[in-house]
């Protein structure tokens, strides 16, 4: 069971605009989250165009065997057996970001197991350094390979890249 709306995109018409809030820490944190969400929205449109089919954005996918549990992948299609996660981080990952990737892989595998069939599992990144880390020599990279998860790198606009880098820099200053 999926509870979601479907986003209709055409990445060639998607425009990303950002306004960074230079206010207090809470406002900065919210602003950084907003920047990341907008980046993921743009990347989602690129992924949907690349896939050539409509997929749900951030759906609540309820488990068949336990209706009280749901998982929210970044994109999903029951009809086309597609599940995926988007990472809009630029540059080297910190330990917590690696943990998020591992947790997202676990979510994809859980949905696949719950449905009792194979899904096309995709991790989408927008940075070459991230792509290299996820195809390198690590347990995380080996898990991606062993579980048959596709790794797709999309090219984002220079404006979006700079906006993400600025938000990440701001986040480092706030979080230490």
C-alpha positions in Angstrom: 0.0 0.0 0.0 1.4 3.4 -1.0 0.2 6.8 0.2 1.6 9.5 -2.0 1.1 12.0 -4.7 3.0 11.7 -8.0 5.2 14.6 -9.1 5.3 15.3 -12.8 8.6 16.8 -13.9 10.5 17.7 -16.9 14.1 18.5 -15.8 14.8 20.7 -18.8 12.1 23.0 -17.5 13.0 22.8 -13.8 14.5 25.9 -12.4 16.2 26.0 -9.1 16.3 29.2 -7.1 17.6 29.6 -3.6 17.6 32.2 -0.9 19.8 31.5 2.0 18.5 32.8 5.4 21.3 34.5 7.2 19.4 34.6 10.5 19.8 32.7 13.7 20.9 29.0 14.0 17.3 27.6 13.9 16.5 29.6 10.8 19.9 28.5 9.2 19.2 24.9 9.9 15.7 25.2 8.4 17.2 27.0 5.4 19.8 24.3 4.9 17.1 21.6 5.0 15.1 23.6 2.5 18.1 23.9 0.1 18.7 20.1 0.3 15.0 19.4 -0.3 14.9 21.7 -3.3 18.1 20.0 -4.6 16.5 16.5 -4.2 13.4 17.8 -6.0 15.5 18.9 -9.0 17.4 15.6 -9.0 14.1 13.7 -8.7 12.9 15.3 -11.9 16.1 14.3 -13.6 15.7 10.7 -12.4 12.1 10.5 -13.5 13.1 11.7 -17.0 16.0 9.2 -17.0 13.7 6.3 -16.0 11.1 7.3 -18.5 8.2 6.5 -16.2 6.3 8.2 -13.4 7.4 7.4 -9.8 6.1 8.6 -6.5 8.2 11.1 -4.6 8.6 10.4 -0.8 5.7 7.9 -0.6 4.7 6.2 2.6 5.1 2.5 1.6 3.3 0.4 4.2 4.6 -3.1 5.0 2.3 -5.9 3.8 3.0 -8.0 6.9 2.8 -5.1 9.4 0.5 -2.3 8.4 1.7 -0.2 11.4 5.2 0.1 9.8 5.9 2.3 6.8 9.0 3.3 4.9 9.5 6.5 2.9 12.0 6.1 0.1 12.9 9.1 -2.0 11.2 7.6 -5.1 9.1 4.5 -5.6 6.9 2.7 -8.2 5.1 -0.5 -7.2 3.9 -0.8 -10.8 7.4 -0.6 -12.3 9.2 -2.3 -9.3 11.5 0.7 -8.7 12.8 2.0 -5.4 15.4 4.6 -4.9 17.2 7.1 -2.7 18.7 10.5 -3.6 21.8 11.9 -2.0 22.4 15.6 -2.7 25.6 15.9 -0.7 28.7 17.4 -2.3 32.2 16.2 -1.3 33.5 13.8 1.3 31.0 12.1 3.5 31.1 12.2 7.3 30.4 9.1 9.4 26.7 10.0 9.9 26.1 10.4 6.1 27.6 6.9 5.5 25.2 5.6 8.2 22.3 7.3 6.3 23.3 5.6 3.1 23.5 2.2 4.9 20.1 2.8 6.5 18.6 3.7 3.1 20.0 0.5 1.6 18.4 -1.5 4.4 15.0 0.3 3.7 15.2 -0.7 0.0 16.0 -4.3 0.9 13.2 -4.5 3.5 10.6 -3.3 0.9 11.9 -5.9 -1.6 11.7 -8.6 1.0 8.3 -7.5 2.2 6.9 -7.5 -1.3 8.5 -10.9 -2.1 9.8 -9.9 -5.4 12.8 -8.1 -6.9 12.9 -4.3 -7.3 15.2 -2.1 -9.4 17.1 -0.5 -6.5 18.8 2.8 -7.3 21.0 5.2 -5.4 21.3 8.6 -7.1 24.2 11.0 -6.3 25.2 14.3 -7.8 28.9 14.3 -7.0 31.8 12.5 -8.5 33.6 12.1 -5.1 30.4 10.5 -3.7 30.2 8.1 -6.7 33.8 7.1 -6.2 33.3 6.4 -2.5 30.3 4.2 -3.2 32.1 2.2 -5.8 35.4 2.0 -3.9 36.8 -0.5 -1.5 34.5 -0.4 1.5 31.8 -2.6 3.1 29.2 0.0 2.0 30.5 -0.1 -1.7 30.6 -3.9 -1.6 27.0 -4.0 -0.2 25.8 -1.9 -3.1 27.5 -4.3 -5.5 26.4 -7.5 -3.8 22.8 -6.5 -3.5 22.6 -5.3 -7.1 21.9 -1.7 -6.3 22.4 0.7 -9.3 24.5 3.8 -8.7 23.5 6.7 -10.9 25.3 10.0 -10.9 23.4 13.0 -12.3 25.0 16.2 -13.4 23.5 19.2 -11.6 23.7 22.9 -12.6 26.6 25.0 -11.4 24.1 27.1 -9.5 22.7 24.2 -7.6 26.2 22.8 -6.8 27.2 26.2 -5.4 24.0 26.5 -3.4 24.5 23.1 -1.9 28.2 23.8 -1.1 27.2 27.1 0.6 24.5 25.3 2.6 26.9 22.6 3.7 29.5 25.1 4.7 26.9 27.0 6.7 25.9 23.7 8.4 29.5 23.0 9.4 29.7 26.4 11.0 26.5 25.9 12.9 27.0 22.2 13.9 30.8 22.5 14.5 
